[in-house]
């Protein structure tokens, strides 16, 4: 994983967001991943696993978690749109 992140970062396909543990990924990486999972019949499996993961880590509705909501909400909405 460290090697993959380093490679993507080296080609400017991935960029760390400030001093956080969050990264911004270039849209071409998203596209390449979608194409690869589709060609290898892994798209449905990847979507199921991503949905399970987001459901597990998404914080409770406590307003103190609003910073985490902001981080996870775009991913949740994307998964919902693809379902």
C-alpha angles and dihedrals in degrees: 000000000000090000092049093049090047092051094048091046091049091057093043092246090120130036130185112240104235115293093331131105089246125106134199113221125208114246091240089065090053090049094047091049092050091049093047095048090046094051092047095047091244100115097098093044092048091049092050092049093046091049091050091048095050091046089053098048101035107114126241123267091264106130090227086072093062094114089056090047089056090052097047103033098081089053092048092049091049091052091047091051092052094050 
